[in-house]
Amino acid sequence: MRVTVLIENTAEDGFISEHGLSFWISFGDKNYLLDSGSTDAFLENARRLGISLEQTDACFLSHGHYDHSGGFAEMFRVYGERPLYAMETAGEEYYSGSGGSIHEIGVPELLCEKYGHCFQSIEKVTQVSDNVYLVPHNTPGLEAIGERALLYCKDGGQLLPDDFRHEMSVVFQTDRGLVVFNSCSHSGAAVILDEVEQVFPGEKVLAFLGGLHMKGRKEGAEICTFSKEEVQQLAEDLKKRGLQRLYTGHCTGGPGLELLQKYLGERVQALTTGMIIEF
């Protein structure tokens, strides 16, 4: 299994970075594109990495936000249409209250209008291919997390705290254990891993990849929105589960990453554009 980071907020020399996330995943005899960043910049990074996106077998949209869906329309225009697996609610309206004002953060209209027929709607645990699964949330009460994070969805014309029904995990079964992707982990990594373990009882989780939604700002400076105690509790939980690797970035933020590295040491590695990970 080979994972290439096509877009992240930071970049190795020679690559483009932006606020967003995109992974190219080669597994078995298939290639998958998980998310596409905010724009089409990931296409140029793929070219520089020598990755042939025309070999994409399927695309996954982790959740219904622009910074994970912004490049799919251009991908389909340039390389042809592909099935795009996403939660049934991924194309609905989503908003953020960060920065002091409510603003829309949903999937670009162009993608829904021009390529809506590419969407493969997911409502339950779904096997996409051999040892490749999509796992949606089944945990109640997640709107409390949405309220804390100032994230909202629109229901009947009314803004309500997001319960992340548009979010899913992508899980690969490998000989060494499960490799779990959840691009922003809005509900928290512990909740996500609980849900994965319900689907795969008794199987160990080798690695978790994605952002952890810990990044915020206060008086112009980047902060971790989780307390030190909360980060330490998460780290202890991951240790108890036997997690060997945590690759994180994007919405985790620098302060949050530093705390995780303090408590988890070399188990934690920072994602960056151009990075290649092999399992």
C-alpha positions in Angstrom: 0.0 0.0 0.0 1.4 3.3 -1.1 -0.1 6.7 0.0 1.0 10.0 -1.6 -0.1 13.4 -0.2 -1.1 15.5 -3.2 -2.3 18.5 -1.2 -1.8 19.6 2.4 -1.5 23.0 4.0 2.3 22.7 3.9 4.6 21.4 1.1 8.0 19.9 0.5 10.2 21.9 -1.9 8.9 21.9 -5.4 5.2 21.4 -4.6 2.2 23.6 -4.2 0.4 23.8 -0.9 -3.1 25.1 0.0 -5.7 24.9 2.7 -7.0 21.4 2.0 -6.2 17.7 1.8 -5.8 15.1 -1.0 -4.4 11.6 -1.0 -3.5 9.3 -3.9 -3.8 5.7 -2.6 -2.4 2.7 -4.5 -3.8 -0.5 -3.0 -3.7 -3.9 -4.6 -4.2 -3.4 -8.3 -6.3 -0.2 -7.9 -5.8 3.5 -7.4 -8.0 5.8 -5.4 -8.2 9.6 -5.0 -9.4 10.6 -1.6 -10.4 14.3 -1.6 -9.1 16.9 -4.0 -8.1 20.0 -1.9 -9.6 23.5 -2.4 -8.6 24.0 -6.0 -7.1 22.0 -8.9 -3.6 22.5 -7.5 -3.3 18.8 -6.7 -3.3 18.0 -10.4 0.0 19.9 -10.9 1.5 18.2 -7.8 0.5 14.8 -9.2 2.2 15.7 -12.5 5.4 16.7 -10.7 5.3 13.4 -8.7 4.9 11.4 -11.9 1.4 10.1 -10.9 -1.0 9.4 -13.8 -4.4 10.4 -12.5 -6.0 8.9 -15.6 -5.4 5.6 -13.8 -7.8 6.5 -11.0 -10.3 3.7 -10.4 -12.5 5.6 -8.0 -12.7 8.8 -6.0 -13.8 9.3 -2.4 -15.1 12.5 -0.8 -14.6 12.4 2.9 -17.2 15.0 3.8 -19.1 17.9 2.3 -16.6 20.8 2.6 -15.0 22.8 -0.2 -11.4 22.3 1.0 -11.8 18.6 0.2 -13.9 18.8 -2.9 -12.8 21.9 -4.8 -10.6 20.1 -7.4 -12.9 17.2 -8.4 -14.7 19.1 -11.2 -11.4 19.9 -12.9 -10.1 16.4 -12.3 -13.2 15.0 -14.2 -12.9 17.6 -17.0 -9.2 16.8 -17.6 -9.1 13.0 -17.0 -12.7 11.9 -17.5 -15.4 11.1 -15.1 -15.0 8.6 -12.3 -17.3 7.2 -9.6 -17.2 9.6 -6.6 -18.2 7.9 -3.4 -19.7 10.3 -0.8 -22.3 10.3 1.9 -25.8 11.0 0.6 -25.8 14.3 2.4 -22.4 15.5 1.2 -23.9 18.0 -1.3 -26.1 19.8 1.2 -25.3 23.3 2.6 -22.7 23.6 5.3 -21.4 26.6 7.2 -18.7 27.7 9.6 -18.8 30.4 12.2 -15.0 30.7 12.6 -13.6 34.2 12.3 -16.7 35.8 13.8 -19.1 35.5 10.9 -21.2 32.7 9.4 -19.9 31.7 5.9 -20.6 28.8 3.5 -18.0 26.0 3.3 -19.9 23.4 1.3 -19.1 21.5 -1.9 -18.7 23.9 -5.0 -21.9 24.2 -7.0 -20.1 23.3 -10.2 -19.2 19.9 -9.0 -22.8 19.1 -8.0 -24.4 20.7 -11.1 -22.1 19.3 -13.8 -20.9 16.1 -12.2 -23.7 15.2 -9.8 -24.3 12.0 -11.8 -20.8 10.8 -10.8 -21.8 10.7 -7.1 -22.3 7.2 -5.6 -24.3 7.9 -2.5 -23.4 6.1 0.7 -25.9 5.5 3.5 -24.3 2.6 5.4 -21.0 0.6 5.7 -20.1 -0.1 2.1 -17.5 -2.4 0.5 -16.0 -0.7 -2.6 -13.5 -3.3 -3.6 -11.5 -6.2 -2.0 -10.5 -5.0 1.5 -11.7 -1.4 0.9 -14.6 -0.1 3.0 -16.5 3.1 3.6 -17.7 3.6 7.2 -20.1 6.4 8.0 -20.9 7.7 11.5 -23.4 5.9 13.6 -22.7 7.6 16.9 -25.5 9.8 18.3 -25.1 13.2 19.8 -22.4 14.5 17.4 -24.2 17.8 17.0 -22.7 18.8 20.4 -19.3 18.6 18.8 -20.5 20.7 15.8 -21.8 23.3 18.2 -18.4 23.6 19.9 -16.6 23.8 16.6 -19.0 26.4 15.2 -19.9 24.2 12.3 -23.4 24.1 11.0 -25.7 22.5 8.5 -28.9 23.8 7.0 -32.1 21.9 7.7 -35.5 23.3 6.5 -33.9 26.7 6.0 -32.6 26.8 9.6 -28.9 26.6 10.6 -28.3 23.8 13.1 -25.1 22.4 14.7 -23.5 20.0 12.3 -23.9 16.3 13.3 -21.4 15.3 10.6 -23.8 12.9 8.8 -21.9 13.9 5.6 -18.6 12.5 6.9 -17.2 9.0 6.4 -14.0 7.1 7.0 -12.2 5.0 4.4 -10.7 1.8 5.7 -8.2 -0.5 4.1 -7.6 -4.0 5.4 -3.9 -4.9 5.1 -1.9 -7.9 6.3 -0.5 -5.7 9.1 -3.8 -4.2 10.3 -6.3 -1.6 9.3 -5.3 1.7 7.8 -8.0 4.3 8.5 -8.4 7.6 6.7 -10.7 10.4 8.1 -9.7 13.7 6.6 -10.9 16.1 9.3 -12.1 13.8 12.1 -14.7 16.3 13.2 -16.3 13.9 15.6 -12.9 13.0 17.2 -10.5 10.2 16.5 -11.8 8.1 19.4 -15.3 8.1 18.1 -14.1 7.2 14.6 -12.0 4.3 15.8 -14.9 3.0 18.0 -17.0 3.0 14.9 -14.3 1.2 12.8 -13.8 -1.4 15.6 -17.5 -2.1 15.5 -17.3 -3.0 11.8 -14.0 -4.9 12.2 -14.1 -6.5 15.7 -10.8 -7.9 16.9 -8.7 -6.4 14.1 -6.0 -4.0 15.1 -5.6 -0.5 13.7 -2.1 -0.1 12.2 -2.4 3.6 11.2 -4.7 6.6 11.2 -4.3 9.3 8.6 -6.0 12.7 8.5 -6.6 16.0 10.2 -7.9 16.1 13.8 -9.7 19.5 13.7 -7.7 21.1 16.6 -6.7 24.3 14.9 -8.1 27.7 15.8 -7.0 31.3 16.2 -7.1 33.7 19.1 -5.9 37.3 18.8 -4.3 36.6 15.5 -2.3 33.6 16.7 -2.8 30.0 15.9 -3.9 27.9 18.9 -5.0 24.4 19.7 -8.7 24.4 20.4 -8.3 21.3 22.6 -7.0 21.6 26.1 -3.7 19.8 27.0 -5.7 17.4 29.1 -7.9 16.5 26.1 -4.9 16.0 23.8 -3.2 13.8 26.5 -6.4 11.8 26.9 -6.6 11.2 23.1 -3.0 10.2 23.1 -3.5 7.7 25.9 -6.6 6.3 24.1 -4.6 5.8 20.9 -1.8 4.0 22.9 -4.3 1.7 24.5 -5.7 0.8 21.1 -2.2 -0.2 19.9 -2.1 2.4 17.1 1.4 2.4 15.6 1.2 5.4 13.3 -0.7 8.7 13.3 -0.1 10.8 10.2 -1.8 14.1 10.7 -2.0 17.7 9.5 -4.3 20.1 7.7 -6.8 21.1 10.4 -4.7 19.7 13.3 -2.5 22.8 13.4 1.0 23.3 14.7 0.2 23.7 18.4 -1.9 20.5 18.4 0.7 18.6 16.5 3.4 19.6 19.0 1.2 18.3 21.9 0.6 15.0 20.1 4.3 14.6 19.5 4.9 15.3 23.1 2.6 12.5 24.2 3.0 10.0 21.4 6.6 10.6 20.3 7.6 9.0 17.0 4.2 7.5 16.5 3.1 10.9 15.1 4.3 12.2 11.8 3.2 15.5 10.1 1.6 15.2 6.7 2.9 17.5 4.0 2.4 17.9 0.3 4.7 15.5 -1.7 5.0 13.0 1.2 5.0 9.3 0.3 4.0 6.7 2.9 4.2 3.0 2.4 2.7 0.2 4.5 
